[in-house]
Amino acid sequence: MKVNIPVRFRNPWFWVGVCSVAITAIGVDPQTFTSWAAVWEGVKNVLGNPVQLVTMCLAILSVFVDPTTAGIGDSKTALGYTKPNREGK
């Protein structure tokens, strides 16, 4: 299983997905985002709850997986990219 992680990190949509997963795991309650202490408390709650933690890990895994290939790894073409592919634009 090889995944072209550096290219994923350069893709802004990867970060949108990861942030969406994290925000959802912490909770969308507006009170959670009123201070950094409240955000940190939400993070600690997720880390202390095995169900939330496993669910968040699986959701982050789904952001990493290339849905156009079988399995978890990238295709040979995708492994050769040095930056996100901009074809079609």
N, CA, C and O atoms as a GROMACS GRO file, in nm:
protein
  356
    1MET      N    1   0.084  -0.117   0.000
    1MET     CA    2   0.000   0.000   0.000
    1MET      C    3   0.089   0.124   0.000
    1MET      O    4   0.153   0.156   0.100
    2LYS      N    5   0.092   0.192  -0.110
    2LYS     CA    6   0.165   0.318  -0.120
    2LYS      C    7   0.066   0.429  -0.148
    2LYS      O    8  -0.021   0.417  -0.234
    3VAL      N    9   0.081   0.538  -0.074
    3VAL     CA   10  -0.006   0.654  -0.092
    3VAL      C   11   0.085   0.776  -0.107
    3VAL      O   12   0.180   0.792  -0.032
    4ASN      N   13   0.055   0.860  -0.204
    4ASN     CA   14   0.134   0.979  -0.230
    4ASN      C   15   0.090   1.089  -0.133
    4ASN      O   16   0.018   1.182  -0.170
    5ILE      N   17   0.136   1.077  -0.009
    5ILE     CA   18   0.095   1.169   0.097
    5ILE      C   19   0.139   1.313   0.071
    5ILE      O   20   0.060   1.404   0.096
    6PRO      N   21   0.263   1.339   0.024
    6PRO     CA   22   0.301   1.479   0.001
    6PRO      C   23   0.207   1.553  -0.095
    6PRO      O   24   0.179   1.671  -0.076
    7VAL      N   25   0.160   1.484  -0.198
    7VAL     CA   26   0.068   1.548  -0.292
    7VAL      C   27  -0.066   1.574  -0.225
    7VAL      O   28  -0.128   1.678  -0.248
    8ARG      N   29  -0.113   1.482  -0.144
    8ARG     CA   30  -0.238   1.504  -0.073
    8ARG      C   31  -0.228   1.626   0.017
    8ARG      O   32  -0.321   1.706   0.025
    9PHE      N   33  -0.114   1.640   0.087
    9PHE     CA   34  -0.097   1.754   0.176
    9PHE      C   35  -0.096   1.886   0.101
    9PHE      O   36  -0.126   1.990   0.159
   10ARG      N   37  -0.063   1.885  -0.027
   10ARG     CA   38  -0.062   2.007  -0.108
   10ARG      C   39  -0.199   2.039  -0.168
   10ARG      O   40  -0.218   2.146  -0.226
   11ASN      N   41  -0.293   1.948  -0.154
   11ASN     CA   42  -0.426   1.968  -0.211
   11ASN      C   43  -0.517   2.032  -0.106
   11ASN      O   44  -0.543   1.970  -0.003
   12PRO      N   45  -0.567   2.153  -0.131
   12PRO     CA   46  -0.653   2.219  -0.031
   12PRO      C   47  -0.781   2.139   0.001
   12PRO      O   48  -0.832   2.148   0.112
   13TRP      N   49  -0.831   2.063  -0.095
   13TRP     CA   50  -0.953   1.986  -0.069
   13TRP      C   51  -0.929   1.871   0.028
   13TRP      O   52  -1.022   1.827   0.096
   14PHE      N   53  -0.807   1.822   0.035
   14PHE     CA   54  -0.771   1.723   0.136
   14PHE      C   55  -0.791   1.784   0.275
   14PHE      O   56  -0.849   1.720   0.363
   15TRP      N   57  -0.743   1.906   0.293
   15TRP     CA   58  -0.753   1.971   0.424
   15TRP      C   59  -0.898   2.008   0.457
   15TRP      O   60  -0.936   2.006   0.574
   16VAL      N   61  -0.977   2.040   0.357
   16VAL     CA   62  -1.119   2.064   0.381
   16VAL      C   63  -1.183   1.937   0.438
   16VAL      O   64  -1.260   1.944   0.534
   17GLY      N   65  -1.150   1.823   0.380
   17GLY     CA   66  -1.204   1.696   0.428
   17GLY      C   67  -1.159   1.663   0.570
   17GLY      O   68  -1.240   1.623   0.654
   18VAL      N   69  -1.030   1.680   0.596
   18VAL     CA   70  -0.976   1.649   0.730
   18VAL      C   71  -1.038   1.743   0.834
   18VAL      O   72  -1.077   1.699   0.942
   19CYS      N   73  -1.045   1.872   0.803
   19CYS     CA   74  -1.104   1.968   0.897
   19CYS      C   75  -1.252   1.938   0.920
   19CYS      O   76  -1.302   1.951   1.032
   20SER      N   77  -1.322   1.900   0.816
   20SER     CA   78  -1.464   1.865   0.830
   20SER      C   79  -1.482   1.748   0.924
   20SER      O   80  -1.573   1.747   1.008
   21VAL      N   81  -1.396   1.648   0.910
   21VAL     CA   82  -1.403   1.531   0.998
   21VAL      C   83  -1.374   1.573   1.142
   21VAL      O   84  -1.445   1.531   1.234
   22ALA      N   85  -1.271   1.654   1.162
   22ALA     CA   86  -1.234   1.695   1.298
   22ALA      C   87  -1.345   1.779   1.362
   22ALA      O   88  -1.378   1.759   1.479
   23ILE      N   89  -1.401   1.872   1.286
   23ILE     CA   90  -1.508   1.957   1.341
   23ILE      C   91  -1.630   1.872   1.377
   23ILE      O   92  -1.693   1.894   1.480
   24THR      N   93  -1.661   1.777   1.291
   24THR     CA   94  -1.775   1.689   1.318
   24THR      C   95  -1.749   1.603   1.441
   24THR      O   96  -1.840   1.583   1.522
   25ALA      N   97  -1.627   1.553   1.456
   25ALA     CA   98  -1.596   1.469   1.571
   25ALA      C   99  -1.600   1.548   1.701
   25ALA      O  100  -1.649   1.498   1.803
   26ILE      N  101  -1.550   1.672   1.699
   26ILE     CA  102  -1.551   1.755   1.819
   26ILE      C  103  -1.695   1.792   1.853
   26ILE      O  104  -1.732   1.799   1.970
   27GLY      N  105  -1.774   1.815   1.751
   27GLY     CA  106  -1.914   1.852   1.771
   27GLY      C  107  -1.941   1.987   1.708
   27GLY      O  108  -1.855   2.075   1.711
   28VAL      N  109  -2.057   2.004   1.653
   28VAL     CA  110  -2.090   2.126   1.584
   28VAL      C  111  -2.163   2.225   1.674
   28VAL      O  112  -2.217   2.325   1.626
   29ASP      N  113  -2.165   2.199   1.801
   29ASP     CA  114  -2.227   2.290   1.896
   29ASP      C  115  -2.153   2.423   1.895
   29ASP      O  116  -2.032   2.425   1.920
   30PRO      N  117  -2.220   2.534   1.866
   30PRO     CA  118  -2.151   2.663   1.859
   30PRO      C  119  -2.076   2.698   1.987
   30PRO      O  120  -1.977   2.773   1.982
   31GLN      N  121  -2.119   2.647   2.101
   31GLN     CA  122  -2.050   2.674   2.228
   31GLN      C  123  -1.909   2.616   2.229
   31GLN      O  124  -1.822   2.664   2.303
   32THR      N  125  -1.885   2.514   2.148
   32THR     CA  126  -1.753   2.451   2.144
   32THR      C  127  -1.649   2.546   2.087
   32THR      O  128  -1.531   2.536   2.122
   33PHE      N  129  -1.689   2.637   2.002
   33PHE     CA  130  -1.594   2.723   1.932
   33PHE      C  131  -1.588   2.865   1.987
   33PHE      O  132  -1.546   2.957   1.917
   34THR      N  133  -1.630   2.885   2.113
   34THR     CA  134  -1.629   3.020   2.170
   34THR      C  135  -1.493   3.058   2.226
   34THR      O  136  -1.466   3.177   2.245
   35SER      N  137  -1.408   2.962   2.254
   35SER     CA  138  -1.273   2.992   2.305
   35SER      C  139  -1.182   2.875   2.273
   35SER      O  140  -1.227   2.764   2.245
   36TRP      N  141  -1.051   2.901   2.277
   36TRP     CA  142  -0.955   2.794   2.252
   36TRP      C  143  -0.963   2.688   2.361
   36TRP      O  144  -0.942   2.570   2.334
   37ALA      N  145  -0.993   2.730   2.482
   37ALA     CA  146  -1.008   2.632   2.592
   37ALA      C  147  -1.124   2.538   2.564
   37ALA      O  148  -1.115   2.418   2.592
   38ALA      N  149  -1.234   2.591   2.509
   38ALA     CA  150  -1.350   2.508   2.476
   38ALA      C  151  -1.317   2.411   2.362
   38ALA      O  152  -1.360   2.296   2.363
   39VAL      N  153  -1.242   2.460   2.263
   39VAL     CA  154  -1.201   2.372   2.152
   39VAL      C  155  -1.111   2.261   2.206
   39VAL      O  156  -1.129   2.145   2.172
   40TRP      N  157  -1.014   2.297   2.290
   40TRP     CA  158  -0.924   2.198   2.349
   40TRP      C  159  -1.002   2.095   2.430
   40TRP      O  160  -0.971   1.975   2.426
   41GLU      N  161  -1.102   2.140   2.504
   41GLU     CA  162  -1.185   2.048   2.583
   41GLU      C  163  -1.259   1.951   2.489
   41GLU      O  164  -1.271   1.832   2.520
   42GLY      N  165  -1.308   2.002   2.375
   42GLY     CA  166  -1.374   1.914   2.277
   42GLY      C  167  -1.278   1.810   2.221
   42GLY      O  168  -1.315   1.695   2.203
   43VAL      N  169  -1.153   1.852   2.194
   43VAL     CA  170  -1.052   1.757   2.144
   43VAL      C  171  -1.024   1.650   2.249
   43VAL      O  172  -1.016   1.532   2.216
   44LYS      N  173  -1.010   1.691   2.375
   44LYS     CA  174  -0.986   1.593   2.483
   44LYS      C  175  -1.102   1.496   2.497
   44LYS      O  176  -1.082   1.378   2.524
   45ASN      N  177  -1.224   1.546   2.479
   45ASN     CA  178  -1.341   1.458   2.487
   45ASN      C  179  -1.339   1.353   2.377
   45ASN      O  180  -1.371   1.237   2.401
   46VAL      N  181  -1.300   1.394   2.255
   46VAL     CA  182  -1.291   1.299   2.144
   46VAL      C  183  -1.184   1.195   2.173
   46VAL      O  184  -1.206   1.075   2.153
   47LEU      N  185  -1.068   1.239   2.221
   47LEU     CA  186  -0.959   1.146   2.250
   47LEU      C  187  -0.994   1.051   2.364
   47LEU      O  188  -0.940   0.941   2.372
   48GLY      N  189  -1.083   1.092   2.453
   48GLY     CA  190  -1.124   1.007   2.564
   48GLY      C  191  -1.242   0.917   2.533
   48GLY      O  192  -1.282   0.836   2.617
   49ASN      N  193  -1.299   0.929   2.416
   49ASN     CA  194  -1.416   0.850   2.379
   49ASN      C  195  -1.377   0.755   2.265
   49ASN      O  196  -1.361   0.799   2.151
   50PRO      N  197  -1.362   0.625   2.295
   50PRO     CA  198  -1.316   0.531   2.192
   50PRO      C  199  -1.404   0.528   2.068
   50PRO      O  200  -1.352   0.515   1.957
   51VAL      N  201  -1.534   0.539   2.083
   51VAL     CA  202  -1.623   0.534   1.967
   51VAL      C  203  -1.599   0.655   1.877
   51VAL      O  204  -1.588   0.640   1.755
   52GLN      N  205  -1.592   0.774   1.935
   52GLN     CA  206  -1.567   0.894   1.855
   52GLN      C  207  -1.429   0.888   1.790
   52GLN      O  208  -1.412   0.925   1.674
   53LEU      N  209  -1.330   0.842   1.866
   53LEU     CA  210  -1.194   0.837   1.814
   53LEU      C  211  -1.182   0.742   1.696
   53LEU      O  212  -1.122   0.776   1.594
   54VAL      N  213  -1.238   0.622   1.709
   54VAL     CA  214  -1.231   0.524   1.600
   54VAL      C  215  -1.309   0.575   1.479
   54VAL      O  216  -1.265   0.561   1.365
   55THR      N  217  -1.426   0.633   1.504
   55THR     CA  218  -1.506   0.687   1.394
   55THR      C  219  -1.430   0.797   1.322
   55THR      O  220  -1.432   0.804   1.199
   56MET      N  221  -1.363   0.885   1.397
   56MET     CA  222  -1.286   0.993   1.335
   56MET      C  223  -1.170   0.936   1.254
   56MET      O  224  -1.143   0.983   1.144
   57CYS      N  225  -1.101   0.836   1.307
   57CYS     CA  226  -0.990   0.774   1.234
   57CYS      C  227  -1.038   0.712   1.103
   57CYS      O  228  -0.973   0.725   1.000
   58LEU      N  229  -1.151   0.644   1.107
   58LEU     CA  230  -1.206   0.584   0.985
   58LEU      C  231  -1.248   0.692   0.885
   58LEU      O  232  -1.229   0.675   0.764
   59ALA      N  233  -1.302   0.801   0.934
   59ALA     CA  234  -1.341   0.910   0.844
   59ALA      C  235  -1.218   0.975   0.781
   59ALA      O  236  -1.220   1.009   0.663
   60ILE      N  237  -1.111   0.993   0.859
   60ILE     CA  238  -0.988   1.048   0.803
   60ILE      C  239  -0.929   0.951   0.701
   60ILE      O  240  -0.877   0.993   0.598
   61LEU      N  241  -0.936   0.821   0.728
   61LEU     CA  242  -0.890   0.722   0.632
   61LEU      C  243  -0.966   0.737   0.501
   61LEU      O  244  -0.909   0.724   0.393
   62SER      N  245  -1.096   0.765   0.510
   62SER     CA  246  -1.174   0.780   0.386
   62SER      C  247  -1.131   0.903   0.307
   62SER      O  248  -1.150   0.906   0.185
   63VAL      N  249  -1.074   1.003   0.372
   63VAL     CA  250  -1.021   1.120   0.300
   63VAL      C  251  -0.892   1.082   0.228
   63VAL      O  252  -0.863   1.136   0.121
   64PHE      N  253  -0.814   0.991   0.286
   64PHE     CA  254  -0.688   0.949   0.226
   64PHE      C  255  -0.706   0.857   0.106
   64PHE      O  256  -0.628   0.861   0.012
   65VAL      N  257  -0.809   0.774   0.109
   65VAL     CA  258  -0.828   0.670   0.007
   65VAL      C  259  -0.866   0.732  -0.128
   65VAL      O  260  -0.953   0.819  -0.136
   66ASP      N  261  -0.800   0.686  -0.232
   66ASP     CA  262  -0.834   0.727  -0.369
   66ASP      C  263  -0.947   0.636  -0.416
   66ASP      O  264  -0.925   0.516  -0.435
   67PRO      N  265  -1.067   0.690  -0.435
   67PRO     CA  266  -1.180   0.605  -0.470
   67PRO      C  267  -1.173   0.548  -0.612
   67PRO      O  268  -1.256   0.464  -0.648
   68THR      N  269  -1.076   0.591  -0.691
   68THR     CA  270  -1.066   0.541  -0.828
   68THR      C  271  -0.978   0.418  -0.838
   68THR      O  272  -0.960   0.364  -0.947
   69THR      N  273  -0.922   0.371  -0.726
   69THR     CA  274  -0.839   0.252  -0.728
   69THR      C  275  -0.896   0.147  -0.633
   69THR      O  276  -0.970   0.179  -0.540
   70ALA      N  277  -0.862   0.021  -0.659
   70ALA     CA  278  -0.903  -0.085  -0.569
   70ALA      C  279  -0.809  -0.084  -0.448
   70ALA      O  280  -0.688  -0.068  -0.463
   71GLY      N  281  -0.863  -0.101  -0.332
   71GLY     CA  282  -0.780  -0.101  -0.212
   71GLY      C  283  -0.752   0.040  -0.162
   71GLY      O  284  -0.821   0.135  -0.197
   72ILE      N  285  -0.648   0.051  -0.079
   72ILE     CA  286  -0.617   0.178  -0.014
   72ILE      C  287  -0.509   0.255  -0.089
   72ILE      O  288  -0.507   0.378  -0.084
   73GLY      N  289  -0.420   0.185  -0.158
   73GLY     CA  290  -0.307   0.251  -0.224
   73GLY      C  291  -0.345   0.330  -0.348
   73GLY      O  292  -0.454   0.316  -0.403
   74ASP      N  293  -0.250   0.415  -0.390
   74ASP     CA  294  -0.268   0.496  -0.511
   74ASP      C  295  -0.224   0.417  -0.634
   74ASP      O  296  -0.150   0.320  -0.624
   75SER      N  297  -0.272   0.461  -0.750
   75SER     CA  298  -0.229   0.401  -0.876
   75SER      C  299  -0.085   0.443  -0.905
   75SER      O  300  -0.033   0.536  -0.844
   76LYS      N  301  -0.021   0.374  -0.998
   76LYS     CA  302   0.116   0.409  -1.037
   76LYS      C  303   0.121   0.551  -1.091
   76LYS      O  304   0.218   0.623  -1.067
   77THR      N  305   0.018   0.591  -1.162
   77THR     CA  306   0.013   0.727  -1.216
   77THR      C  307   0.010   0.829  -1.101
   77THR      O  308   0.086   0.925  -1.102
   78ALA      N  309  -0.077   0.807  -1.004
   78ALA     CA  310  -0.090   0.900  -0.891
   78ALA      C  311   0.037   0.903  -0.806
   78ALA      O  312   0.072   1.008  -0.751
   79LEU      N  313   0.106   0.791  -0.796
   79LEU     CA  314   0.231   0.788  -0.719
   79LEU      C  315   0.339   0.872  -0.787
   79LEU      O  316   0.433   0.916  -0.721
   80GLY      N  317   0.327   0.894  -0.917
   80GLY     CA  318   0.425   0.973  -0.990
   80GLY      C  319   0.401   1.123  -0.985
   80GLY      O  320   0.487   1.200  -1.030
   81TYR      N  321   0.287   1.167  -0.932
   81TYR     CA  322   0.258   1.309  -0.924
   81TYR      C  323   0.349   1.378  -0.823
   81TYR      O  324   0.384   1.319  -0.721
   82THR      N  325   0.388   1.502  -0.853
   82THR     CA  326   0.463   1.583  -0.758
   82THR      C  327   0.377   1.695  -0.701
   82THR      O  328   0.415   1.761  -0.604
   83LYS      N  329   0.260   1.717  -0.763
   83LYS     CA  330   0.163   1.814  -0.715
   83LYS      C  331   0.025   1.765  -0.758
   83LYS      O  332   0.016   1.680  -0.846
   84PRO      N  333  -0.082   1.815  -0.698
   84PRO     CA  334  -0.215   1.768  -0.737
   84PRO      C  335  -0.240   1.786  -0.887
   84PRO      O  336  -0.202   1.887  -0.946
   85ASN      N  337  -0.303   1.686  -0.945
   85ASN     CA  338  -0.334   1.686  -1.088
   85ASN      C  339  -0.440   1.791  -1.117
   85ASN      O  340  -0.545   1.792  -1.052
   86ARG      N  341  -0.416   1.879  -1.212
   86ARG     CA  342  -0.510   1.986  -1.244
   86ARG      C  343  -0.581   1.961  -1.376
   86ARG      O  344  -0.637   2.054  -1.434
   87GLU      N  345  -0.580   1.837  -1.427
   87GLU     CA  346  -0.646   1.808  -1.555
   87GLU      C  347  -0.794   1.840  -1.545
   87GLU      O  348  -0.855   1.826  -1.440
   88GLY      N  349  -0.848   1.883  -1.657
   88GLY     CA  350  -0.990   1.914  -1.661
   88GLY      C  351  -1.020   2.058  -1.626
   88GLY      O  352  -1.136   2.099  -1.630
   89LYS      N  353  -0.918   2.136  -1.590
   89LYS     CA  354  -0.942   2.277  -1.558
   89LYS      C  355  -0.884   2.364  -1.665
   89LYS      O  356  -0.894   2.487  -1.656
   0.00000   0.00000   0.00000
